[in-house]
Amino acid sequence: MTVTPEITLIGSGCASLSLAKELARHNVARAKIVTDKSYQDRPDHIWGFWQMPWLDDAVSQATHSWKQWHIITDNMTVSHKSDEHPYCSLHAGKWLGYCADISGAKEVIEEVTDTPPAPYFDSRPVPADEGIFYQHFIGHHIKADRDVFNPDVAILMDFRCDQSQGLHFMYLLPTSANEALVESTLFSEQLLDKTYYETAIKSYLATHYDLSSYEVSHVETGAIPLADCRDKSAPHHAIGARGGALRPSSGYAFSFIQKQVAGILSHHARTGDWQAISPLAPRDLWMDKVFMAVLQARPELSISIFEAIAKSLDGSEFARFMSGNASLATILKMMLSMPKWPFIKAALSPRTYRRGM
């Protein structure tokens, strides 16, 4: 008689619940989730990702998608389009509830004090090193009193905003002609008072959409470490950001978490072992180290670097690169668009490997 094993999952975020769902769906193990905070008590927010072959389940639960997106600077608007890889948004609460319903996982609310017996996976965040950049933001879900947005186009980065406190851009996901998520987002070491982000949102909407009258239905906040946050002491048990599923150059994690979950199931099917492997290729991690080192050392180049990356790639190439699925030809094309000396200097500097990576 075959006994279905029980796997302990520490933490109740995206990584644990996504894995619990797939364990149940493939009928290979029962999940026991041990957490100090249930997923139902977490504030809702939006995850963004590009449609990729390993994300069909997530796409089915997506709230909205855009086949076109813009990156805007004072100098130009770079417009990307991809029918194959649209940009999607997903409510965290909807996804976690969907995963919980499928998994039927037992949830135990308690503080984790001891390492559980194997097999287990740990998704709790690892404290970030000092001196790293964070992607920090406040976002408002708004409903305007008139139609001002193009619901067919997502604005991934609009740099036409105050740059005095760090690399700053606005992120705007329109879900209708008068509804959108608008976020004020910065890459910097220091988090700011909430009034800074809120003032930036108001100013942006007034300046670029002539909009001052709207309702705010929900507020999102976050601070994502732009660094390699892997647990190097127990890498085969670590999932989520703790297991290297957070892309240091962008803060994107949802797509990489789903790739990691698929890798865990694939590895078990081949070997019979339960083991987590980082979903980011060593090549991509190295490029991100160099990229973040340049942004910290040469902040005045930041906007032009993002502009150059966007201009060098078409929509599908950009989506695959951001999703860790780029070809060597795409990577070379992007690298050739970069300012050469700052990147060579960062690649050769020992400091690149000491701070946050």
ZIZI-V77026 format. One record per residue. N is the residue number from 1. PHI is phi in whole degrees, 0 to 359 (999 if undefined). D_CENTER is the distance of its C-alpha to the mean C-alpha in Angstrom with 1 decimal. Layout:
# ZIZI-V77026
N;PHI;D_CENTER + N;PHI;D_CENTER
This chain:
# ZIZI-V77026
1;999;42.3 + 2;277;38.6 + 3;259;36.7 + 4;286;33.0 + 5;289;31.2 + 6;254;29.2 + 7;248;25.9 + 8;274;24.8 + 9;245;21.1 + 10;268;20.5 + 11;104;18.1 + 12;235;17.3 + 13;266;13.5 + 14;300;11.4 + 15;296;12.4 + 16;296;16.0 + 17;288;16.6 + 18;296;15.0 + 19;291;17.3 + 20;301;20.2 + 21;300;20.1 + 22;287;20.5 + 23;299;23.1 + 24;289;25.1 + 25;297;24.6 + 26;269;26.0 + 27;54;28.5 + 28;249;28.2 + 29;193;27.6 + 30;266;27.6 + 31;254;24.7 + 32;243;25.6 + 33;261;22.8 + 34;251;23.9 + 35;208;22.1 + 36;266;23.2 + 37;206;21.4 + 38;294;21.2 + 39;301;18.2 + 40;291;20.7 + 41;265;20.9 + 42;273;17.2 + 43;294;16.6 + 44;284;15.0 + 45;202;12.0 + 46;256;10.0 + 47;254;7.0 + 48;247;6.9 + 49;197;7.5 + 50;266;10.7 + 51;299;13.5 + 52;225;14.4 + 53;303;17.3 + 54;271;15.6 + 55;241;14.0 + 56;301;17.3 + 57;296;17.3 + 58;294;14.0 + 59;300;15.5 + 60;295;18.6 + 61;256;17.0 + 62;296;15.1 + 63;281;16.4 + 64;202;16.6 + 65;214;16.0 + 66;226;17.0 + 67;274;18.7 + 68;227;18.9 + 69;214;16.8 + 70;241;17.9 + 71;236;17.2 + 72;239;20.1 + 73;234;22.0 + 74;295;25.6 + 75;268;26.9 + 76;196;25.4 + 77;245;23.1 + 78;265;21.3 + 79;252;21.1 + 80;248;19.3 + 81;218;20.2 + 82;210;19.5 + 83;286;21.3 + 84;283;19.9 + 85;231;16.2 + 86;295;15.7 + 87;275;12.5 + 88;239;12.1 + 89;239;11.3 + 90;218;11.7 + 91;287;13.2 + 92;302;12.0 + 93;299;15.7 + 94;294;16.8 + 95;293;14.7 + 96;296;15.8 + 97;294;19.3 + 98;299;19.4 + 99;295;18.5 + 100;296;21.0 + 101;296;23.7 + 102;288;23.6 + 103;287;23.4 + 104;60;26.2 + 105;294;25.0 + 106;284;27.2 + 107;250;25.4 + 108;246;27.2 + 109;267;26.5 + 110;197;27.6 + 111;285;26.7 + 112;275;26.0 + 113;244;28.6 + 114;235;29.4 + 115;289;27.7 + 116;287;28.4 + 117;293;30.4 + 118;290;28.7 + 119;275;27.0 + 120;208;24.1 + 121;225;20.3 + 122;241;18.8 + 123;248;15.3 + 124;294;16.2 + 125;294;14.3 + 126;265;16.3 + 127;304;17.6 + 128;281;16.3 + 129;291;19.1 + 130;286;20.8 + 131;80;20.6 + 132;261;16.9 + 133;278;14.7 + 134;242;12.3 + 135;264;10.1 + 136;239;12.1 + 137;201;12.8 + 138;229;15.1 + 139;235;15.0 + 140;247;18.1 + 141;274;18.6 + 142;239;21.9 + 143;232;25.0 + 144;275;27.3 + 145;274;31.0 + 146;202;31.1 + 147;280;29.3 + 148;227;27.4 + 149;255;24.1 + 150;264;23.8 + 151;289;22.0 + 152;268;21.7 + 153;231;19.5 + 154;270;16.0 + 155;258;15.9 + 156;281;12.6 + 157;212;14.3 + 158;235;17.8 + 159;274;19.2 + 160;278;22.5 + 161;206;22.2 + 162;301;23.5 + 163;248;22.5 + 164;285;24.7 + 165;252;22.2 + 166;133;19.7 + 167;296;17.5 + 168;229;17.0 + 169;215;15.8 + 170;257;15.8 + 171;239;13.3 + 172;227;15.5 + 173;246;15.0 + 174;277;18.7 + 175;256;19.7 + 176;200;23.4 + 177;291;25.7 + 178;230;25.8 + 179;228;22.5 + 180;195;19.0 + 181;266;16.0 + 182;237;16.5 + 183;240;14.3 + 184;263;15.7 + 185;234;13.1 + 186;233;14.3 + 187;252;13.7 + 188;192;16.6 + 189;281;18.0 + 190;254;19.5 + 191;282;18.3 + 192;244;20.6 + 193;295;22.7 + 194;300;21.4 + 195;295;24.2 + 196;296;22.7 + 197;295;19.6 + 198;294;21.9 + 199;294;24.5 + 200;297;22.1 + 201;297;21.1 + 202;299;24.8 + 203;296;25.9 + 204;297;23.4 + 205;294;24.5 + 206;291;28.1 + 207;286;28.1 + 208;256;26.3 + 209;231;27.0 + 210;49;30.2 + 211;238;28.8 + 212;231;29.9 + 213;248;30.6 + 214;198;27.8 + 215;256;26.8 + 216;257;23.6 + 217;268;23.0 + 218;201;19.9 + 219;238;18.0 + 220;249;14.4 + 221;223;13.8 + 222;189;11.3 + 223;213;11.3 + 224;253;8.6 + 225;291;10.6 + 226;267;10.2 + 227;202;12.3 + 228;281;13.1 + 229;255;13.3 + 230;291;15.1 + 231;275;18.3 + 232;282;20.8 + 233;279;23.6 + 234;216;22.8 + 235;297;20.2 + 236;281;21.5 + 237;253;20.9 + 238;263;17.4 + 239;229;14.4 + 240;70;10.8 + 241;301;9.8 + 242;297;13.6 + 243;256;13.9 + 244;84;11.8 + 245;265;8.8 + 246;251;6.5 + 247;281;6.9 + 248;299;9.2 + 249;278;9.8 + 250;224;6.7 + 251;84;4.4 + 252;291;1.8 + 253;223;3.5 + 254;303;5.5 + 255;298;7.4 + 256;289;8.2 + 257;297;9.3 + 258;293;11.5 + 259;294;12.8 + 260;295;13.7 + 261;300;15.5 + 262;299;17.4 + 263;294;18.3 + 264;297;19.7 + 265;293;21.9 + 266;295;23.0 + 267;297;24.0 + 268;294;25.9 + 269;296;27.7 + 270;278;28.8 + 271;243;29.8 + 272;83;30.1 + 273;263;28.0 + 274;258;24.9 + 275;209;22.6 + 276;264;18.9 + 277;234;18.0 + 278;301;14.9 + 279;282;13.1 + 280;265;12.7 + 281;293;16.1 + 282;307;18.1 + 283;301;18.5 + 284;292;14.9 + 285;297;14.7 + 286;296;17.9 + 287;298;16.9 + 288;293;13.9 + 289;302;16.5 + 290;294;18.9 + 291;301;16.6 + 292;292;15.7 + 293;297;19.4 + 294;293;20.5 + 295;298;18.5 + 296;285;20.0 + 297;280;23.4 + 298;230;23.7 + 299;300;21.8 + 300;292;24.3 + 301;267;23.0 + 302;302;19.4 + 303;295;19.7 + 304;294;22.0 + 305;292;19.7 + 306;298;16.9 + 307;297;19.8 + 308;296;21.2 + 309;300;18.2 + 310;297;17.9 + 311;291;21.7 + 312;282;22.1 + 313;239;20.2 + 314;275;20.7 + 315;300;18.2 + 316;292;18.1 + 317;297;17.9 + 318;298;15.1 + 319;298;13.0 + 320;291;14.1 + 321;296;13.4 + 322;294;9.8 + 323;263;9.6 + 324;71;11.8 + 325;230;14.9 + 326;275;16.9 + 327;282;20.6 + 328;298;22.5 + 329;298;24.2 + 330;295;20.9 + 331;296;19.9 + 332;297;23.5 + 333;300;23.5 + 334;293;20.6 + 335;297;22.1 + 336;291;25.4 + 337;275;24.1 + 338;278;23.1 + 339;296;25.7 + 340;291;27.3 + 341;296;28.8 + 342;301;25.9 + 343;284;23.8 + 344;296;26.8 + 345;298;27.6 + 346;293;24.2 + 347;294;24.3 + 348;267;27.7 + 349;274;27.2 + 350;300;27.2 + 351;300;25.2 + 352;302;22.1 + 353;262;22.3 + 354;257;23.3 + 355;253;20.7 + 356;71;17.4 + 357;233;17.2
